[in-house]
Amino acid sequence: MRPFLIATTLLTATLLPEGPAAACGGADRCDLPGGRHYYIALPDRPEAPAPGAIVFAHGYRGTAEGVMGNRSLVDLAGDLGVALIAIKSADEDWILPGSPQHKDSDGTLEFAYVAAVLDDAQARFGIDRARVLATGFSAGGMMTWNLACARPDLFAGFAPMSGTFWVGPPAGCTAPVRGLVHFHGDADPVVPQTGRAIGPTVQGDVAAALAMYTQEGGWDRPPDTVTLGDTTCDVRRRADGAPLAFCEYPGGHDFRTANVATAWDWLIGPP
């Protein structure tokens, strides 16, 4: 596969300094004010002068550095000619509404961090903000669902995997999501599609989240069934062509890089 550069920067006094960025190299990270950071892998051959990006949220107790250790994910981004951006939770888990250790959180801390990451990546690496996909697995899938509801303006599409809202979907979102594809194993024991109790709270129900988006986003047309290998997707298309899809595959709490490729193709597509 093509070689990739793990690019990093050091921020000091401000988010977007006027001077030249610090040198990048190896597995160094991009530091943001306040102690947050992210990692970015740039493609050897970008798809365009301003390449798009896949923003990936890790699972429970995961790290952005660990995401960059997933060679198949880095290679996929490189094959697409886009950047892979790995983000890191403020705690060992994403601080989201209803989460066991942060039940009273409204998610603002995490949402502001993601916005800062995208601003920084655009300024330093020329990322095309109109071609950015949000995705993540397990707890990262929960983060992706919450971003789709609270900050749909930040991304061109959302692909949560094996995770949804804690407790249940909110009463409403800030705006209709541009497009969303959810992936889930049919026998997931860690995050079952109907949820399960975790300490003082409970995981949400995927069907309830999809129903909320169906109503709020204008996906009132009947779904079409699409088969991709062993994966079956119910795909609704809005009048503007944007998809809202539920894709189920046989298996448990499994991450499949191929699902990220499908999401990119359906939600972003070629430049």
C-alpha positions as CSV (number, residue, x, y, z in Angstrom):
1,M,0.0,0.0,0.0
2,R,1.1,3.6,-0.3
3,P,3.2,5.0,2.6
4,F,1.5,7.5,4.9
5,L,2.7,10.3,7.0
6,I,1.5,10.6,10.6
7,A,1.4,14.4,10.6
8,T,1.4,16.4,13.9
9,T,1.6,19.9,15.1
10,L,2.2,21.7,18.4
11,L,-0.1,24.5,19.4
12,T,1.1,26.9,22.0
13,A,-0.6,30.2,22.8
14,T,-3.6,30.1,20.4
15,L,-5.5,27.6,18.4
16,L,-4.4,28.9,15.0
17,P,-1.0,30.6,15.4
18,E,0.3,33.0,12.8
19,G,3.8,31.5,12.7
20,P,4.8,28.3,10.9
21,A,3.5,25.0,12.4
22,A,5.9,22.8,14.3
23,A,7.6,20.0,12.4
24,C,5.6,16.8,12.1
25,G,6.9,13.3,12.0
26,G,6.5,9.7,13.2
27,A,3.7,9.1,15.6
28,D,3.7,12.5,17.2
29,R,0.4,14.0,17.9
30,C,-1.3,17.3,17.2
31,D,-1.8,19.2,20.5
32,L,-4.6,21.6,21.1
33,P,-5.0,24.2,23.9
34,G,-6.4,22.8,27.1
35,G,-4.6,19.5,26.9
36,R,-6.6,17.9,24.0
37,H,-5.0,16.4,21.0
38,Y,-5.6,14.4,17.8
39,Y,-3.7,12.4,15.2
40,I,-3.8,12.7,11.5
41,A,-2.5,10.5,8.7
42,L,-2.1,12.3,5.3
43,P,-2.4,10.4,2.0
44,D,0.7,10.1,-0.2
45,R,-1.5,11.1,-3.2
46,P,-4.4,13.3,-2.1
47,E,-7.7,13.1,-4.0
48,A,-7.7,16.8,-4.6
49,P,-5.6,19.9,-3.6
50,A,-7.8,20.1,-0.5
51,P,-8.4,16.4,0.4
52,G,-11.4,15.2,2.4
53,A,-11.1,13.4,5.7
54,I,-12.4,10.5,7.8
55,V,-12.8,11.5,11.4
56,F,-12.8,8.4,13.6
57,A,-13.9,8.2,17.3
58,H,-12.4,5.4,19.4
59,G,-14.3,3.0,21.7
60,Y,-14.4,2.8,25.5
61,R,-11.0,3.3,27.0
62,G,-9.5,3.6,23.5
63,T,-7.1,6.2,22.2
64,A,-6.5,8.2,19.1
65,E,-3.0,6.6,18.9
66,G,-4.6,3.2,19.0
67,V,-6.9,4.1,16.0
68,M,-3.8,5.0,14.0
69,G,-2.5,1.5,14.7
70,N,-5.3,0.0,12.7
71,R,-3.4,-0.4,9.4
72,S,-6.4,-1.3,7.4
73,L,-8.2,1.9,8.4
74,V,-5.1,4.0,7.5
75,D,-4.7,2.2,4.2
76,L,-8.3,2.7,3.3
77,A,-8.0,6.5,3.8
78,G,-4.9,6.5,1.7
79,D,-6.6,4.5,-1.1
80,L,-9.4,7.1,-1.1
81,G,-6.8,9.9,-1.1
82,V,-8.2,11.4,2.1
83,A,-6.8,12.1,5.5
84,L,-7.6,9.9,8.6
85,I,-8.1,12.0,11.7
86,A,-8.3,10.1,15.0
87,I,-9.9,12.0,17.9
88,K,-9.5,11.4,21.7
89,S,-12.2,11.6,24.4
90,A,-11.7,14.0,27.3
91,D,-12.1,11.0,29.7
92,E,-11.7,7.3,29.3
93,D,-15.1,7.4,27.6
94,W,-16.7,10.2,25.6
95,I,-18.5,12.7,27.9
96,L,-22.0,12.4,26.4
97,P,-25.6,12.9,27.7
98,G,-26.7,9.9,29.7
99,S,-23.3,8.2,29.9
100,P,-22.7,6.3,33.1
101,Q,-20.0,8.5,34.5
102,H,-21.4,11.8,33.0
103,K,-25.2,11.5,33.2
104,D,-25.7,15.2,33.5
105,S,-23.4,16.2,30.6
106,D,-24.9,17.9,27.6
107,G,-21.9,16.9,25.4
108,T,-20.8,20.5,24.9
109,L,-17.2,19.8,25.9
110,E,-16.7,17.0,23.3
111,F,-18.6,18.8,20.5
112,A,-16.4,22.0,21.0
113,Y,-13.3,19.8,20.9
114,V,-14.3,18.2,17.6
115,A,-15.0,21.6,16.0
116,A,-11.6,22.8,17.2
117,V,-10.0,19.7,15.6
118,L,-11.6,20.4,12.3
119,D,-10.6,24.0,12.4
120,D,-7.0,23.1,13.1
121,A,-6.9,20.4,10.4
122,Q,-8.2,22.7,7.8
123,A,-5.8,25.5,8.7
124,R,-2.7,23.3,9.0
125,F,-3.3,20.6,6.4
126,G,-5.8,22.1,4.0
127,I,-8.6,19.6,4.7
128,D,-11.7,20.2,2.7
129,R,-14.4,20.8,5.3
130,A,-17.2,20.0,2.8
131,R,-15.9,16.4,2.4
132,V,-15.5,15.1,6.0
133,L,-17.1,11.9,7.3
134,A,-17.7,11.3,11.0
135,T,-17.5,7.7,12.1
136,G,-16.6,5.6,15.1
137,F,-17.1,2.2,16.7
138,S,-18.9,1.2,19.9
139,A,-18.6,4.2,22.3
140,G,-17.2,6.0,19.2
141,G,-20.5,5.1,17.5
142,M,-22.3,6.8,20.3
143,M,-20.2,9.8,19.9
144,T,-21.0,9.8,16.1
145,W,-24.8,9.7,16.8
146,N,-24.5,12.6,19.2
147,L,-22.5,14.7,16.8
148,A,-25.1,14.0,14.1
149,C,-27.8,15.4,16.3
150,A,-25.9,18.3,18.1
151,R,-23.5,19.4,15.3
152,P,-24.8,18.2,11.9
153,D,-23.2,21.3,10.4
154,L,-19.6,19.9,11.0
155,F,-19.8,16.9,8.7
156,A,-21.0,15.9,5.3
157,G,-22.2,12.5,6.6
158,F,-22.2,10.3,9.6
159,A,-21.5,6.5,9.9
160,P,-22.0,5.3,13.5
161,M,-21.0,1.6,14.1
162,S,-22.2,-0.6,16.9
163,G,-23.3,2.2,19.2
164,T,-26.2,4.7,19.6
165,F,-27.4,7.3,22.1
166,W,-27.3,6.6,25.8
167,V,-30.8,6.1,27.3
168,G,-32.6,7.1,24.1
169,P,-32.7,9.7,21.3
170,P,-33.1,13.3,22.3
171,A,-36.4,15.1,21.8
172,G,-35.0,16.9,18.8
173,C,-31.8,17.8,17.0
174,T,-30.3,21.2,16.1
175,A,-31.0,20.5,12.4
176,P,-31.7,17.6,10.1
177,V,-28.7,15.4,9.5
178,R,-27.2,15.5,6.0
179,G,-27.0,11.7,5.7
180,L,-26.4,8.8,8.1
181,V,-25.5,5.1,7.7
182,H,-25.6,2.9,10.8
183,F,-23.8,-0.5,11.0
184,H,-24.5,-3.2,13.6
185,G,-24.0,-6.9,14.1
186,D,-27.1,-9.0,14.6
187,A,-25.8,-10.8,17.7
188,D,-23.8,-8.0,19.4
189,P,-23.6,-8.8,23.2
190,V,-21.7,-5.7,24.2
191,V,-24.0,-3.1,22.6
192,P,-27.1,-5.0,21.6
193,Q,-29.3,-3.3,19.1
194,T,-32.0,-2.9,21.8
195,G,-29.5,-1.7,24.4
196,R,-28.7,-3.0,27.9
197,A,-28.2,-1.6,31.4
198,I,-24.7,-0.3,32.2
199,G,-24.4,0.8,35.9
200,P,-26.9,3.6,36.6
201,T,-27.9,4.1,33.0
202,V,-28.8,2.1,29.9
203,Q,-27.8,1.9,26.3
204,G,-30.3,3.2,23.8
205,D,-32.3,1.4,21.2
206,V,-31.0,1.7,17.6
207,A,-34.4,1.4,16.1
208,A,-35.6,4.3,18.2
209,A,-32.7,6.5,17.1
210,L,-33.4,5.7,13.4
211,A,-37.1,6.4,13.9
212,M,-36.3,9.8,15.3
213,Y,-34.1,10.7,12.3
214,T,-36.6,9.3,9.9
215,Q,-39.2,11.7,11.2
216,E,-37.0,14.7,11.7
217,G,-35.0,14.4,8.5
218,G,-37.7,14.0,6.0
219,W,-37.0,10.3,5.1
220,D,-40.6,9.4,4.6
221,R,-40.1,7.3,1.5
222,P,-40.2,3.5,1.9
223,P,-36.7,1.9,2.2
224,D,-35.0,-0.1,-0.4
225,T,-33.0,-3.3,0.5
226,V,-29.4,-3.4,-0.6
227,T,-27.2,-6.5,-0.1
228,L,-23.4,-6.1,0.3
229,G,-21.9,-9.5,0.8
230,D,-23.2,-10.8,4.1
231,T,-24.6,-7.3,5.0
232,T,-28.1,-6.2,4.4
233,C,-29.0,-2.5,4.4
234,D,-32.4,-0.9,4.5
235,V,-31.8,2.4,2.7
236,R,-34.2,5.4,2.7
237,R,-33.5,8.2,0.2
238,R,-34.6,11.7,0.9
239,A,-35.8,13.9,-2.0
240,D,-32.2,15.3,-2.3
241,G,-30.7,11.8,-2.5
242,A,-29.2,11.8,1.0
243,P,-29.4,8.3,2.6
244,L,-30.6,7.2,6.0
245,A,-29.6,3.5,6.2
246,F,-29.5,0.7,8.7
247,C,-27.0,-2.0,7.8
248,E,-26.9,-5.4,9.6
249,Y,-24.3,-8.1,9.3
250,P,-24.0,-11.6,11.0
251,G,-21.8,-11.4,14.1
252,G,-21.1,-9.7,17.3
253,H,-19.3,-6.5,18.4
254,D,-17.1,-6.4,15.4
255,F,-15.5,-3.6,13.5
256,R,-15.2,-3.9,9.8
257,T,-13.1,-1.4,7.8
258,A,-15.1,-2.2,4.7
259,N,-18.1,-0.5,6.3
260,V,-16.2,2.7,6.4
261,A,-15.6,2.4,2.7
262,T,-19.3,1.8,2.1
263,A,-20.2,4.9,4.2
264,W,-17.7,7.0,2.3
265,D,-19.1,5.9,-1.0
266,W,-22.7,6.5,-0.1
267,L,-22.3,9.7,1.9
268,I,-19.3,11.5,0.4
269,G,-18.4,9.9,-2.9
270,P,-15.7,11.0,-5.4
271,P,-14.6,14.7,-5.6
